[in-house]
Amino acid sequence: MATIKEAKQRMEEALEAMAREFSSVRTGKATPSLLDTVRVEAYGGKMPLNQVASVHAPEPALLVVQPFDKTVLPDIERAIMQGDLGLNPANDGNIIRIPIPPLNEERRKELARLLHKMAEEGRISLRHARKNARDEVQKQMKDHEIGEDEGHRQLDEIDKITHSFTDRIDEMLQKKEAEVMAI
């Protein structure tokens, strides 16, 4: 049973990682999580943006970045521009305003392809967790630690869990894709 719990935990972690990746994909509206992947060169190392500044969305088409220390403002601006997000920050000396342009049809399709790729990576993580759990159960059966009936029951349980997590990934993908494709 510990094998099934470990597999479930690994699958849960894969789902959470995919959800974090999905949140960084830009939809038509501004959300602070858009900048989660931005790393700022500050204080002698690369740091996540949220450790050097606060990010909020006062309007649906605008993000505002307020640095904790104004001396890193140029570094934050540079990191956002180099972040490959297609955003153009405006620095006024105190804060950075980032207008979120509306997505064109080509960019929406590109983001949908990216979402499908992320979902497939999530499915691959699930399959790895399933394979590890199945191998462990089969090893236990071979070593006569558990009976064949119990082993086959556990293998079926692992497959059921994998299918439920795959369905959850597909559901998350559909929701996020609909969000991206909405005009």
N, C-alpha and C positions, 0 to 999 in steps of 0.2 A: 504493500500500500504506500510505502514511503516513495517508491518509484513514481507512482501516479501523482502524488502530491508535488514532487519535484518537477515533473513534466508540466503539471498545471501551473505551477509558479513560473516556470520558464516561459510558458505560453502567455501568461498574464503580463510578464515583463516585456515580451515582444510586442504585445498589443499596446502597452503604454508607450513604448518607444515609437511605434508607428503613429500613435495619436499625437505625440509631441512633434514629429516630423510634419504631420498633416497640418498642425496649427501654424507652422511657419510658412505654409503656402498661402500666397496672397489671394484674397477674394476681392470683390469690389469695394469692401469697406475697410476702414483703418482699424487694426487691432494691435495692441502693444506686442503681442506674440510674433508679429511679422519680423521684429528685430531680434528675436531670440538667438538667431544664428550668427549675429554680428559680434566679432571679437575686436576689441580696441587695444591698440598698442599703447599701454600706459604703465607708468611706475615700473619700467624695466621688464615688462612681460605682456603677453596677450591675455586680456581679461574679457569675460562676457560683458556686454553693454550694460546689463541690469546691475552690475557691481560698481559701475562708475557714474551711472545716471538713472534717473527715473523716467519712465516712458508712459505717456497717457494719450488717449484719443479724445480730445474735446469735441471733435466733430467727426461725422462719418467719413470725411475725405481728408483728414489731417491728423498727423501724429506730432506730438511735441516731446522733445527730449530735453530734460533739465539736468545738467551735470551736477554732481555733488561738489566738484571742484572745477571752477571755470578755466583753470589752466589746461585741462584735457579737452576743452571744446574743439580745437582744431583736429585733434586725434580722433575724436568721436565722429566728426564730420567726414574725415578721410575714410574711416572704417565703414561708414554707411555707404559712401560712394563706391568703395571697392568691394562691398558685400554682394555684388551681382544680383541686386534686387530690383534694379531698374528704377531707383528712387533718386530724386535730386534734392538733397537737404539745403535749407537756407539758414545760415548762421547770422544771428543779429548781435552777437557778442555776449548774450546772456543765455539764450536757449537756441535750440535748433528746431525749426519747423520743417516738417516733411509732408508736402502735399501728396496725396495718393491719387495718381491719375486713374481714370476709368480704364478697364481692361478692354483691349480690342479683341475681335473674334480669333485672330491668329494666336494671340497670347493666351486666351482662354483654352484653346485646344492644346497648346504647349503645356500649360499647367495640368490639364486633364491627363496628358501622357505621363507627366511627372508623378501624378498621384497614382496612376496604375503601376508605375515602376516601384514606388514606395510600398504599395500594397503587396506586390509580388515579393519584395524583400521581406515583408512581414510574414507572408506565407512560407517562405523558405526557412525563416527562423522557427516557425511552428513545426515544419517537417523535421528540422534538426532535433528539436525537443522530442518529437514523437519517435524518431529513430533511436535516440539515446535511451528512451524509456523502454521501447520494444526490445532493444539489445539486452538491456539489463534484465528484463523479465525472462527472455529466452535463456540467458546465462543461468538465472536462478532455476529454471526448469531443467536445464541440462545438468546442473550440479545437484539436482534433487532437493533443493531448498524449499521449493513449492511443488505441489502436484500439478499434473498436466491440466486438469479441469480448472484449477485456480489460475494457472498461467494463461490459459485461453480466455478466461473471464477477464483477467487484467488487460490482456491485449485488446479485447473488444472495448473495454472501458477507455483505454488510451485512444483508440480510434474515434470513439464517440466524442471524447473531449476535444480532439483535434478538429473534428467536423464542426463542433459548436464554435470553436474559436475562429475557424475559417469563415463561417457564416457571419460572425461579428465583424471580421475584417471587411468582408464584402459589403456589409451594411454601412460601415463607416465610410468606405470608398464611395458608395452611392450617394450618401448624404453630402460629403465634401465635394464630389463632382457636380452635384446639382447646385451647390452653393457657388462654385467657381463659374459654372455655365450660365447662371442667372444674370440677367442684365440689369 
